[in-house]
Amino acid sequence: PLKSTPFNFENANLEGVDFRGSDLTGANLNKAYLKDIKIDENTKIDSKWKLVSALLSGIPRSHLYREIDLEALKDLSYANLNGSDLSCLDLSKSDMSWSILQKTNLRDSNLESAN
């Protein structure tokens, strides 16, 4: 597992990378593609990036609501959400500046006052 920080993974394709037990505290994950990354309870990662990975990986919403800090939805800036399903989520007042939203499903999402 990785233990040194901070790492700069900006714009990196990290699809499927095994980060179990790694310390990603302070890592720059801006616009990194985090689909299907492997993390566990020992992985230290900001809740924002944990949420982005979950959204990209298509985990069931019931799991999302139980396991992920949904307050992280308020700051999705610089997130690579390409192809994710954000349908029916409350994204009101979310900061989505500089995010990558190509092919992202935003159907029936609340985007009121989102940036």
C-alpha positions in Angstrom: 0.0 0.0 0.0 1.0 3.6 -0.6 2.0 5.5 2.5 3.7 8.7 1.2 1.8 11.8 0.4 0.9 14.0 -1.3 0.6 12.3 -4.7 -0.3 14.2 -7.8 -2.8 12.1 -9.8 -4.4 15.1 -11.6 -5.9 14.0 -14.9 -4.7 10.4 -14.4 -6.7 7.4 -15.5 -6.7 5.3 -12.3 -9.5 2.9 -13.4 -9.2 -0.3 -11.4 -6.1 0.7 -9.4 -5.8 -1.1 -6.0 -5.5 1.5 -3.3 -6.5 -0.8 -0.4 -4.7 0.2 2.8 -3.2 3.3 1.1 -2.9 6.7 2.6 -4.2 9.2 0.0 -4.5 12.1 2.4 -3.8 15.3 0.6 -3.4 13.6 -2.8 -4.4 15.7 -5.8 -7.1 13.7 -7.5 -8.5 16.6 -9.5 -10.1 15.3 -12.8 -8.6 11.8 -12.2 -10.8 8.9 -13.5 -11.6 6.9 -10.4 -13.9 4.2 -11.8 -13.6 0.8 -10.1 -10.7 1.8 -7.8 -10.3 -0.7 -5.0 -10.4 0.9 -1.5 -11.2 -0.6 1.9 -11.8 0.6 5.4 -8.0 1.1 5.8 -7.8 3.4 2.8 -7.4 7.1 3.8 -9.1 9.1 1.1 -11.2 12.3 1.2 -14.9 11.6 1.3 -15.3 13.6 -1.9 -13.2 11.2 -3.9 -14.7 8.2 -2.3 -18.1 9.5 -3.5 -16.8 10.2 -7.0 -15.5 6.7 -7.3 -18.8 5.2 -6.0 -20.8 7.2 -8.5 -18.5 6.2 -11.4 -18.5 2.6 -10.4 -22.3 2.4 -10.3 -22.7 1.1 -6.8 -26.3 0.6 -5.8 -28.0 3.7 -4.4 -28.9 1.9 -1.2 -25.2 1.3 -0.5 -24.4 4.8 -1.5 -26.8 6.3 1.0 -25.5 4.0 3.8 -21.8 4.1 3.3 -20.9 7.4 1.7 -21.0 10.9 3.2 -23.5 12.6 0.9 -22.4 16.0 2.1 -19.5 15.5 -0.4 -22.1 16.1 -3.1 -21.8 19.8 -2.3 -18.3 19.9 -3.6 -17.8 18.1 -6.9 -15.4 20.6 -8.3 -12.7 19.2 -10.5 -14.4 15.8 -10.4 -14.2 13.5 -13.4 -17.8 12.2 -13.5 -17.6 11.1 -17.2 -20.4 8.6 -17.8 -21.7 8.4 -14.2 -25.3 8.3 -13.2 -26.3 11.3 -11.1 -30.0 11.0 -11.9 -32.4 11.9 -9.1 -29.7 13.3 -6.8 -30.0 16.5 -4.9 -27.2 18.5 -6.3 -28.7 21.9 -5.3 -26.0 24.4 -4.4 -23.3 21.9 -5.4 -20.0 23.3 -6.7 -19.4 21.4 -9.9 -17.0 24.0 -11.4 -14.4 22.5 -13.7 -16.0 19.0 -13.4 -16.0 16.6 -16.4 -19.7 15.7 -17.0 -19.6 14.2 -20.5 -22.1 11.4 -20.9 -23.3 12.0 -17.3 -26.9 11.2 -16.6 -28.4 14.2 -14.8 -32.0 13.3 -15.4 -34.4 14.5 -12.6 -31.5 15.8 -10.5 -32.0 19.0 -8.6 -29.5 21.4 -10.0 -31.0 24.6 -8.4 -28.2 27.1 -7.6 -25.5 24.6 -8.6 -22.3 26.1 -9.9 
